[in-house]
């Protein structure tokens, strides 16, 4: 569906003003609406267009909107006096158009969340109607000491770049420290105690074989830093650095999570293709934009950190990523040694001479046979030297 506007010509002025002249066309009347539909459009799209028509024509020239990540059960988000004009439900979304005296409201629902948009004859009325729709409607669970609020960014086909929040459980560092081999635990000690005043470097890099607890460490880090840093996970990192608009929304746009000068940590998990040695050739400008966000012009004046997890060996990472001064921390998360693994599990049964990863130990505790983690091959000399350096 597309909505097009076209100008309407001004009426001609009469040569002799013997009769009262037609008033000039008002600015909001200088645009007419033309709606084009095809078989890809849904009833919800029509509901959206009907709402936009009243705003575009100037009949209701003031608009206000709000988004709710989670709505309390049983709420319609409509004022009591609203009269429903249209209602449509698709497999993943519903849209309701309702009106009252001098206003119209569009309620779009998906899963647990909602967008509410009001158009009205005045700013005051638009604010009043929106407040009656959303005040007290957010379903906010009671905060738990073991929970931390984490944001999740993704590009929605209908809404573009979007951020939603969830409460996730995270253990304290003292509770999970024994899940990591001694050198890793020692390195993590300092990282968990970090404060905003200690930040030097904008890139946090956790690398090592799968199953060693990198993601678990990041959840604990989010809990340790929650007083001064909002942690946001980017669900589609491969798109982030190839879509300038998406990157700008995340890097520059304000949101509740970074109000009051709080820092923000953007988590990019399993970004092997982005930061390995061949990245400059394989991903185009993506690597350059990542580095620009961490210590270039894009990151200037923004309290943004970038956390990356990768299964790649350090020797295979691009030298520009791991150069001194760029990384806030660079930690190789490896398996526990055999003595550490035996102490963790309480028995030597199933543990090899090389020790075990955290995932293997949990599998052994459940009585399952752990799946060995394949070794990461070393790069060939040709591959290691063919990509040059990024400064």
C-alpha positions as CSV (number, residue, x, y, z in Angstrom):
1,X,0.0,0.0,0.0
2,X,1.2,3.5,-0.8
3,X,-0.1,6.9,0.1
4,X,0.6,9.7,-2.3
5,X,-0.1,13.4,-1.9
6,X,-0.7,15.9,-4.7
7,X,-1.1,19.7,-4.6
8,X,-4.5,21.3,-5.2
9,X,-4.3,24.5,-7.2
10,X,-5.4,27.8,-5.5
11,X,-8.7,29.2,-6.8
12,X,-8.4,32.0,-9.2
13,X,-9.0,35.5,-7.9
14,X,-11.9,37.3,-9.7
15,X,-11.1,40.3,-11.8
16,X,-13.6,42.5,-10.1
17,X,-14.3,41.7,-6.4
18,X,-18.0,42.5,-6.8
19,X,-18.9,39.3,-5.1
20,X,-17.3,37.9,-1.9
21,X,-14.1,36.1,-2.9
22,X,-13.4,32.4,-2.0
23,X,-11.0,32.3,0.9
24,X,-7.5,31.1,0.1
25,X,-6.9,27.4,0.5
26,X,-5.7,26.6,4.0
27,X,-2.3,25.0,4.3
28,X,-3.7,21.6,5.4
29,X,-6.2,21.6,2.6
30,X,-3.4,21.9,0.0
31,X,-2.8,18.2,0.2
32,X,-5.2,15.4,-0.8
33,X,-4.8,11.7,0.0
34,X,-4.7,9.0,-2.6
35,X,-4.6,5.4,-1.4
36,X,-3.2,2.6,-3.5
37,X,-3.5,-1.0,-2.4
38,X,-2.5,-4.4,-3.7
39,X,-2.9,-8.0,-2.6
40,X,0.1,-7.6,-0.2
41,X,-1.8,-5.2,2.0
42,X,-3.8,-6.4,5.0
43,X,-6.8,-5.0,6.8
44,X,-4.5,-3.6,9.5
45,X,-2.8,-1.6,6.8
46,X,-6.2,-0.1,5.8
47,X,-6.8,0.8,9.5
48,X,-3.5,2.6,9.6
49,X,-4.3,4.5,6.5
50,X,-7.7,5.7,7.7
51,X,-6.0,7.1,10.8
52,X,-3.3,8.9,8.8
53,X,-5.9,10.4,6.5
54,X,-7.5,12.5,9.3
55,X,-4.1,13.8,10.4
56,X,-2.8,14.5,6.9
57,X,-6.0,16.3,5.9
58,X,-5.7,18.6,8.9
59,X,-9.0,17.6,10.3
60,X,-7.0,16.4,13.4
61,X,-3.7,18.3,13.1
62,X,-2.1,17.3,16.5
63,X,-0.7,13.9,17.2
64,X,0.9,12.1,20.2
65,X,2.1,8.6,20.5
66,X,3.6,6.1,23.0
67,X,5.0,2.5,23.0
68,X,4.5,-0.1,25.6
69,X,6.7,-3.2,25.8
70,X,4.2,-5.1,27.9
71,X,0.6,-4.3,28.5
72,X,-1.4,-5.5,31.6
73,X,-3.8,-8.3,30.7
74,X,-7.4,-7.4,29.8
75,X,-6.8,-3.8,28.8
76,X,-8.0,-2.4,25.5
77,X,-6.0,0.8,25.7
78,X,-9.1,2.8,24.6
79,X,-10.7,5.6,26.6
80,X,-14.1,4.7,28.1
81,X,-16.0,6.9,25.7
82,X,-14.3,5.6,22.6
83,X,-16.4,4.4,19.7
84,X,-14.7,1.7,17.6
85,X,-14.7,2.4,13.9
86,X,-12.5,-0.4,12.6
87,X,-10.8,-3.5,14.1
88,X,-8.5,-5.9,12.3
89,X,-6.4,-8.8,13.5
90,X,-3.6,-10.5,11.6
91,X,-1.6,-13.5,12.7
92,X,1.0,-11.4,14.4
93,X,-0.7,-8.0,14.9
94,X,-4.1,-6.3,15.6
95,X,-5.1,-2.7,14.9
96,X,-8.1,-0.8,16.3
97,X,-9.3,2.6,15.2
98,X,-11.6,4.5,17.6
99,X,-12.8,8.0,18.0
100,X,-14.4,10.5,20.4
101,X,-15.3,14.1,20.5
102,X,-12.4,15.9,18.6
103,X,-10.0,12.9,18.5
104,X,-9.1,9.6,17.0
105,X,-6.9,6.9,18.5
106,X,-5.0,4.0,16.7
107,X,-4.0,1.0,18.9
108,X,-1.6,-1.4,17.3
109,X,-1.0,-4.6,19.4
110,X,1.6,-7.3,18.9
111,X,2.5,-10.1,21.3
112,X,2.6,-8.4,24.7
113,X,3.4,-4.9,23.5
114,X,1.5,-2.0,21.9
115,X,1.8,1.3,20.0
116,X,-0.8,3.9,20.8
117,X,-1.2,7.0,18.6
118,X,-3.7,9.8,19.1
119,X,-4.7,12.6,16.6
120,X,-6.8,15.5,18.0
121,X,-8.0,19.0,17.3
122,X,-5.6,20.5,19.9
123,X,-2.3,19.6,21.6
124,X,-3.9,19.6,25.0
125,X,-6.6,17.1,23.9
126,X,-4.1,14.8,22.3
127,X,-2.0,14.7,25.5
128,X,-5.1,14.1,27.6
129,X,-6.5,11.3,25.4
130,X,-3.0,9.6,25.2
131,X,-2.7,9.7,29.0
132,X,-6.1,8.1,29.4
133,X,-5.0,5.3,27.1
134,X,-1.5,4.4,28.5
135,X,-1.3,5.7,32.1
136,X,-0.9,2.7,34.4
137,X,-1.2,0.3,31.4
138,X,2.4,-1.0,31.4
139,X,2.8,-4.4,33.0
140,X,5.9,-3.9,35.1
141,X,6.8,-6.9,37.2
142,X,8.1,-6.3,40.7
143,X,11.8,-5.8,40.6
144,X,13.8,-8.8,41.9
145,X,17.3,-8.5,43.3
146,X,18.5,-11.3,41.0
147,X,17.0,-9.7,37.9
148,X,18.4,-7.0,35.6
149,X,16.7,-5.0,32.9
150,X,18.3,-5.7,29.5
151,X,17.4,-4.1,26.2
152,X,17.0,-5.9,22.9
153,X,17.5,-4.1,19.6
154,X,16.2,-5.5,16.2
155,X,14.8,-4.2,12.9
156,X,11.1,-5.0,12.6
157,X,9.7,-5.2,9.1
158,X,6.8,-3.0,10.1
159,X,8.4,-0.6,12.6
160,X,12.0,-0.3,11.6
161,X,14.7,-0.2,14.3
162,X,13.1,-1.1,17.6
163,X,14.1,-1.6,21.2
164,X,12.3,-3.7,23.7
165,X,13.2,-4.6,27.3
166,X,13.1,-7.7,29.3
167,X,13.9,-8.7,32.9
168,X,16.5,-11.5,32.9
169,X,17.9,-13.4,35.8
170,X,21.6,-13.1,36.5
171,X,23.7,-14.5,39.3
172,X,26.3,-12.6,41.2
173,X,29.9,-12.9,40.3
174,X,30.6,-14.6,43.6
175,X,28.1,-17.3,42.7
176,X,29.5,-18.0,39.3
177,X,33.2,-17.3,39.7
178,X,34.0,-21.0,40.1
179,X,32.7,-21.7,36.6
180,X,35.8,-20.2,35.1
181,X,39.4,-21.2,35.1
182,X,41.7,-19.3,37.4
183,X,43.3,-16.8,34.9
184,X,39.8,-16.0,33.5
185,X,38.3,-15.5,36.9
186,X,41.2,-13.2,37.9
187,X,40.7,-11.1,34.8
188,X,36.9,-11.0,35.4
189,X,37.4,-9.8,39.0
190,X,38.6,-6.4,37.8
191,X,36.0,-6.2,35.1
192,X,33.1,-6.9,37.5
193,X,34.3,-4.1,39.8
194,X,34.6,-1.5,37.1
195,X,32.8,1.8,37.5
196,X,32.0,4.7,35.0
197,X,35.1,6.5,36.2
198,X,37.4,3.6,35.3
199,X,36.4,3.3,31.7
200,X,39.4,3.4,29.3
201,X,38.7,1.9,26.0
202,X,35.3,1.3,24.4
203,X,35.6,-2.3,23.3
204,X,35.0,-5.4,25.4
205,X,36.2,-8.6,23.8
206,X,35.4,-12.1,25.1
207,X,36.8,-14.9,22.8
208,X,37.3,-18.6,23.1
209,X,35.7,-21.9,22.2
210,X,31.9,-22.3,22.5
211,X,30.5,-23.6,25.8
212,X,33.0,-21.8,28.0
213,X,30.4,-19.4,29.6
214,X,30.9,-16.2,27.7
215,X,27.2,-15.3,27.6
216,X,26.7,-16.3,31.2
217,X,29.6,-13.9,32.1
218,X,27.9,-11.1,30.2
219,X,24.6,-11.6,32.1
220,X,26.5,-11.4,35.4
221,X,28.4,-8.3,34.1
222,X,25.0,-6.6,33.4
223,X,24.0,-7.2,37.0
224,X,27.3,-5.9,38.3
225,X,27.1,-2.8,36.2
226,X,23.4,-2.0,36.5
227,X,23.9,1.0,38.7
228,X,25.8,2.9,36.0
229,X,25.4,1.0,32.7
230,X,22.4,-0.1,30.6
231,X,23.2,-3.3,28.7
232,X,21.5,-3.8,25.3
233,X,21.8,-6.9,23.1
234,X,21.7,-6.4,19.3
235,X,19.8,-9.4,17.9
236,X,20.9,-8.7,14.3
237,X,24.5,-7.5,14.5
238,X,25.2,-8.5,10.9
239,X,22.7,-5.8,9.8
240,X,23.7,-3.1,12.3
241,X,27.0,-2.1,10.7
242,X,25.6,-2.4,7.2
243,X,22.6,-0.2,7.8
244,X,23.6,3.4,8.6
245,X,20.1,4.4,9.7
246,X,20.0,1.5,12.2
247,X,23.4,2.3,13.5
248,X,22.6,5.9,14.0
249,X,19.3,5.1,15.8
250,X,21.3,3.0,18.3
251,X,24.4,5.1,18.6
252,X,22.9,8.6,18.6
253,X,19.2,8.2,19.5
254,X,18.2,8.8,23.1
255,X,16.2,6.2,25.1
256,X,15.2,5.7,28.7
257,X,18.1,3.3,29.3
258,X,20.7,6.0,28.9
259,X,19.0,8.9,30.6
260,X,21.0,11.0,33.1
261,X,24.4,10.3,31.5
262,X,24.3,6.5,32.1
263,X,26.6,4.4,30.0
264,X,25.3,1.8,27.6
265,X,26.9,-1.5,26.6
266,X,25.9,-2.9,23.2
267,X,26.4,-6.7,23.1
268,X,27.1,-8.3,19.8
269,X,27.3,-12.1,20.1
270,X,29.1,-14.5,17.8
271,X,30.4,-11.8,15.5
272,X,33.2,-13.9,14.0
273,X,32.8,-12.6,10.4
274,X,32.9,-9.0,11.6
275,X,36.2,-9.0,13.4
276,X,38.3,-11.8,12.0
277,X,41.4,-10.9,9.9
278,X,39.6,-11.1,6.6
279,X,36.8,-8.8,7.8
280,X,38.0,-5.7,5.8
281,X,37.5,-7.6,2.5
282,X,34.5,-9.6,3.4
283,X,32.2,-7.1,5.2
284,X,33.1,-3.9,3.5
285,X,32.5,-0.8,5.7
286,X,31.1,-2.8,8.6
287,X,34.4,-3.2,10.4
288,X,35.2,0.5,9.8
289,X,31.9,1.5,11.3
290,X,32.5,-0.7,14.4
291,X,35.8,0.9,15.0
292,X,34.4,4.3,14.4
293,X,31.8,3.7,17.1
294,X,34.4,2.6,19.6
295,X,37.0,5.4,19.2
296,X,36.1,7.4,16.1
297,X,33.9,10.4,15.5
298,X,30.7,8.4,15.7
299,X,31.4,7.5,19.3
300,X,32.5,11.0,20.4
301,X,30.3,12.4,23.2
302,X,28.4,9.2,23.6
303,X,28.8,6.9,26.6
304,X,28.7,3.8,24.5
305,X,30.7,0.6,25.0
306,X,30.6,-2.4,22.6
307,X,30.9,-5.9,23.9
308,X,31.7,-8.7,21.4
309,X,31.8,-12.5,21.9
310,X,33.5,-14.7,19.3
311,X,34.6,-18.3,19.0
312,X,37.6,-17.2,17.0
313,X,41.2,-17.6,18.3
314,X,42.9,-14.3,19.1
315,X,45.4,-14.9,16.3
316,X,42.7,-14.9,13.7
317,X,41.1,-11.6,14.8
318,X,41.8,-8.4,12.8
319,X,44.7,-6.5,14.3
320,X,42.7,-3.2,14.3
321,X,40.3,-4.8,16.7
322,X,42.8,-5.9,19.3
323,X,45.3,-3.1,19.1
324,X,46.4,-1.6,22.4
325,X,44.2,1.2,23.7
326,X,41.0,0.2,21.9
327,X,39.9,-2.6,24.3
328,X,38.6,-2.0,27.7
329,X,39.2,-5.7,28.3
330,X,40.3,-8.6,26.1
331,X,39.7,-11.9,27.8
332,X,40.2,-15.4,26.4
333,X,37.6,-17.6,28.1
334,X,38.8,-21.2,28.0
335,X,37.9,-24.5,29.6
336,X,38.6,-25.4,33.2
337,X,41.8,-27.4,33.8
338,X,41.3,-31.0,34.9
339,X,41.8,-30.3,38.6
340,X,39.4,-27.4,38.4
341,X,36.9,-29.5,36.5
342,X,37.1,-32.4,38.9
343,X,36.6,-30.0,41.8
344,X,33.6,-28.4,40.1
345,X,31.9,-31.7,39.3
346,X,33.0,-33.6,42.4
347,X,34.2,-36.6,40.5
348,X,36.8,-37.3,37.8
349,X,34.4,-39.5,35.8
350,X,34.1,-38.3,32.2
351,X,36.7,-35.6,32.5
352,X,39.7,-35.9,30.1
353,X,43.3,-34.9,30.6
354,X,42.7,-31.4,29.0
355,X,39.9,-30.6,31.4
356,X,36.4,-29.6,30.3
357,X,34.3,-26.6,29.3
358,X,31.4,-25.4,31.4
359,X,28.9,-26.8,28.9
360,X,30.5,-30.2,29.2
361,X,30.5,-30.1,33.0
362,X,26.8,-29.3,33.0
363,X,26.2,-32.2,30.6
364,X,28.1,-34.6,32.9
365,X,26.1,-33.4,35.9
366,X,22.9,-34.2,34.0
367,X,24.2,-37.6,33.2
368,X,24.6,-36.9,29.5
369,X,27.7,-37.5,27.4
370,X,29.4,-34.2,26.6
371,X,30.1,-33.4,23.0
372,X,33.7,-32.5,22.4
373,X,34.4,-29.0,21.2
374,X,36.3,-29.0,17.9
375,X,39.6,-27.2,18.0
376,X,39.8,-23.9,16.0
377,X,42.5,-24.3,13.3
378,X,45.3,-21.9,13.1
379,X,45.4,-19.5,10.1
380,X,47.7,-20.3,7.2
381,X,50.6,-17.8,6.7
382,X,49.0,-16.6,3.5
383,X,45.6,-15.9,5.2
384,X,47.3,-14.2,8.0
385,X,49.3,-11.8,5.8
386,X,47.0,-11.1,2.9
387,X,44.7,-8.6,4.5
388,X,47.0,-5.7,5.5
389,X,46.4,-3.5,8.5
390,X,43.5,-1.2,9.4
391,X,44.7,1.8,11.3
